[in-house]
């Protein structure tokens, strides 16, 4: 199922469906028709298409030292709650207290702009961290 099929089934143009999906102006009548088709078909817009269009992934990477630490688990729970409420997904990277793996994950996040931001938990920043952050180009 794609945007063209939704448009055809709703009796509207592809552009109208696109405006609907991006919270643009669409008349109430057309909005209702599109909503009915989406509900009927279970259509979910492609995250990849949105990422290509907006340049945003709506993902924040969280680099953590040890996933089985009680204090880290509580921090991750709070971070996840706040980010989810703001419309972001969380990508966790467990480093097992390995500084080199922290830098490796930062570089991985930078590849193909996988994240919109990074949170480092309990990390001592080294020149390698700073270089990897510069390559990321995100907060």
C-alpha positions in Angstrom: 0.0 0.0 0.0 1.4 3.4 -0.9 0.3 7.0 -1.1 -0.9 6.6 -4.7 -3.2 3.8 -3.8 -4.5 5.7 -0.8 -5.2 8.7 -3.1 -7.0 6.5 -5.6 -9.2 4.8 -3.0 -10.1 8.1 -1.4 -10.9 9.8 -4.7 -8.3 12.6 -4.2 -4.9 13.5 -5.6 -1.6 12.2 -4.4 -0.7 15.8 -3.4 -3.8 16.0 -1.2 -2.9 12.8 0.6 0.6 14.1 1.1 -0.7 17.4 2.6 -3.0 15.3 4.9 -0.1 13.2 6.1 2.1 16.3 6.7 -0.7 18.2 8.5 -1.2 20.6 5.7 -4.5 22.2 4.7 -7.1 19.6 3.4 -10.8 20.2 3.3 -12.8 18.4 6.0 -14.6 16.3 3.4 -11.3 15.1 1.8 -9.7 14.7 5.2 -12.5 12.4 6.3 -12.2 10.3 3.0 -8.5 9.9 3.4 -8.8 9.0 7.1 -11.4 6.3 6.3 -9.1 4.7 3.7 -6.1 4.8 6.0 -8.1 3.3 8.9 -9.6 0.6 6.6 -6.3 -0.4 5.1 -4.1 0.1 8.1 -1.7 2.2 6.0 1.3 3.5 7.8 3.5 6.1 6.1 7.1 5.0 5.3 9.6 6.3 7.9 12.3 6.1 5.2 10.3 8.3 2.9 9.7 10.8 5.7 13.5 10.8 6.5 14.4 11.4 2.9 11.9 14.2 2.6 12.6 16.0 5.9 16.2 15.0 6.6 15.1 13.9 10.1 15.0 10.4 11.6 13.0 11.2 14.8 15.6 8.9 16.5 17.9 9.8 19.4 20.9 7.6 20.1 21.7 6.9 23.7 25.2 5.6 24.4 25.3 3.9 27.8 28.1 2.3 29.8 26.3 -0.8 31.2 22.7 -1.8 30.4 22.3 -3.9 33.5 23.1 -1.1 35.9 20.1 -0.1 38.1 20.9 3.6 37.9 21.5 3.5 34.1 18.2 1.6 33.7 16.3 4.3 35.6 18.0 7.0 33.5 17.1 5.2 30.3 13.5 4.8 31.4 13.2 8.5 32.1 15.0 9.5 28.8 12.8 7.2 26.8 9.6 8.5 28.4 10.5 12.1 27.7 11.7 11.4 24.1 8.7 9.3 23.2 6.4 12.0 24.5 8.2 14.4 22.1 7.8 12.0 19.2 11.2 10.5 19.1 12.3 6.9 19.2 15.3 5.8 21.2 18.2 3.7 19.9 20.3 2.2 22.7 24.0 1.4 22.4 25.5 -0.6 25.3 29.3 -0.2 25.5 30.2 -2.4 28.5 32.3 0.5 29.8 34.5 0.4 26.7 35.6 3.9 25.6 36.5 2.7 22.1 33.0 1.3 21.6 31.5 4.6 22.6 33.4 6.3 19.8 32.6 3.4 17.4 28.8 3.9 18.2 29.1 7.6 17.6 30.7 6.9 14.2 28.0 4.4 13.4 25.3 6.9 14.3 27.0 9.4 11.9 26.8 7.0 8.9 23.8 7.9 6.8 22.5 10.3 9.4 20.9 7.6 11.5 20.0 9.9 14.5 18.9 13.4 15.2 20.7 13.7 18.5 22.9 11.7 20.9 22.9 11.4 24.7 26.0 10.0 26.4 25.6 8.6 29.8 28.5 8.6 32.3 31.1 9.3 29.6 34.5 11.0 29.9 34.9 13.0 26.6 38.2 12.3 24.8 39.5 14.0 21.7 38.2 10.9 19.8 34.7 11.5 21.2 34.9 15.1 20.1 36.0 14.2 16.6 33.2 11.7 16.3 30.7 14.3 17.6 31.9 16.8 15.0 31.2 14.2 12.3 27.7 13.6 13.6 26.6 17.2 13.1 23.8 16.8 15.6 23.3 17.9 19.2 
